[in-house]
């Protein structure tokens, strides 16, 4: 039974309009954009409150930045997969 449902879902996913895929990626890119802004705002705020912790805060911020940007790249890959179908 689940194989039939998966086959129907795969068939429906193949019929995505490239324009809809672009809109989906645009909406998916909003989250990482907001996340990057929040990350660096927190670093600036933390550095202003405690300047001696700047190095540690920047290290944490770069790791968080990379993780957030990976989400945007995954969205870009999904866009290309959806528009190529």
N, C-alpha and C positions, 0 to 999 in steps of 0.2 A: 504494500500500500504506500509506504513512504517513497519508494522508487518512482511511483507514478507522480506523486506530488513534486518530487525533486525534478523530474523531467519536465513537468509543466512550468515550474519556476524558471528552469534554464531556458525554455522556449520563450517565456515572457520577457526574460532579461535580454534576450537577443534582439528584441524589437524596440529598444530604447532609441528615441530620436536623439541625434547628436546635440541638438539645441537644448534638450532637457538635460543631457549629460553636462553641458556647460553651465547651466543654471545650478545643477546639483553641486558641481565643483565650486562654483562661486559661493554658494551657501556654506559649503564645507570649509572654505578658506577663511571664513569670518571667525570661527572659533580659534584657530591657531593665531590669527592676527590679534585678537583680544588677549590671548594667553601671553604672547610675546610682550605686549604692552604692560600687562600686569607684572610679569617677571622683572622687567627692567625698572618699572616704577618702584617695586619693592627693594631692588638693589640700591637705587638712588636714595630712597627713604632710609634704609638701613645704614648706608654709608654716612648720611647726614647725621644720624643719631649716634653712630659709633664708628668713627673714621678708621680706627685701628683694625676693624674687622673687614675692611674693604676687599682684601685678597681672598678671604674665605667666602665672602658673599658672591664675588664674581665667579669663583669656581663653581659654586652651586648654581649660579644663574646660567652659566654656559651649558652645564649638563641639562638643566631644565629646558633651555632654549633649543637644544638639539632634539630632545624628546618631543617638544611641541612641533618643531618643524618636520619631524618624521611623519606626524599625522597629516600635515599639509601635502607632503610628497606622496603619501599613500592615497590621498584624495586625487592627486594628479594622475597617478597610475590607474586608478579606477576610472577616471574620466576617459583616458585613452583607450582602456579596454571597452568601455561602454560605447564610445563613439566609433570604434573600429568594427563593432558587430553589425 
